[in-house]
Amino acid sequence: MAGDELISRRASSFGSRAADYAEHRPDYPVDAVRWALAPVDEPKVLDLAAGTGKLTAVITSLGYEAVAVEPDDAMRAELTARMPEVTALAGTAEQIPLPDASVDAVLVGQAMHWFDHEHALPEIGRVLRPGGVLAGVWNDDDFSVEWVAGMDQIHTAVRPGTTTRGISIAVEFGPFAELERAEFRHSQRRTAESLVATAKTHSLFLTMAEPERTETLNRMLAYLKSRPETADGEFDYPLRTIVLRTIRV
């Protein structure tokens, strides 16, 4: 499969497991969202590519007004079922269904790397008020922990070089200032079984053919059951949350 076709397929794969995504994906640390929004007071926030509303929930818990834009019908339906009070609209980063200068902040959780930055950044700049914030937020595995790095090697050995993760914002394509970066420690309470269930919601596994998919997931579970840190009961799965922030000029 050609590279662009594979990326497109992975980017659009999440709706098939929307309920599982909502249940198993980690939330975002409140401190990370506060830092992302610090340059603006009492903002109206667009959660762009909002998925099932993981980031939306944190935004609203801080008392801010939020509108969600999500292209996948199943993901958006899951968000609406969980947060019926939030306006959730169909749309993409490249075509945002909001008026010019209508929001004070645009937050993007776990999705900026799927955007066509050349077209998305000017469109984000269009809906942002001058002085507003654009921030990308990513939960990532903490590979400084030895057993976490070991688990990651299981699927990268099967599919080397398949990551599409690019933790960056191509500010040169839009009306934005230089990037600021912050990192926050985070964790998710998991069992061996629920951590494998989380892995199933990642695009790598959603697009992986059988029997390779089941065999790889079984190897991950066997690995977790072999480690003293994860063999029995619940444990904290270590994450690092990376935030990139820029200001619309």
Secondary structure, DSSP 8 states (H G I E B T S, - for coil): --HHHHHHHHHT-GGGGHHHHHHHS----HHHHHHHHTTSSS-EEEEET-TTSHHHHHHHHTT-EEEEE-S-HHHHHHHHHH-TTSEEE---SSS--S-TT-EEEEEEES-GGGS-HHHHHHHHHHHEEEEEEEEEEEEEE-TTSHHHHHHHHHHHHHSTT---------GGGTTB---EEEEEEEEEEE-HHHHHHHHTTSHHHHT--TTHHHHHHHHHHHHHHHSTTTSSS-EEEEEEEEEEEEEB-
